[in-house]
Amino acid sequence: MDKRDYSVAAHVNRINGQIVSRTRRVSLSDSEALYERALGRVQPVGMPKRNRRRKAPTK
C-alpha cells in the first residue's frame, strides 16, 4: 500500500485517529486520505492552499 504525504489544515488536531505533529504533515494511503480530503482537512504536499473565503461581489 503506497502512502503519500499530506499537509494538515491549521484547525485540525487529529487525522486518522492520530494526533498531528508540529510539522503538520501526515502520510496516508489513498483510501485513508479520501475522507480527510473530502472534509478539507488535508491536501497533498506541494499543492497550493485553497482560499476558502469568497470575495464580496463587486457591483
Beta strands, then each sheet from edge to edge (+ up, - down):
strand 1: 3-8
strand 2: 14-15
strand 3: 18-19
strand 4: 25-29
strand 5: 42-44
sheet 1: 4+ 1- 5+
sheet 2: 2+ 3-
end
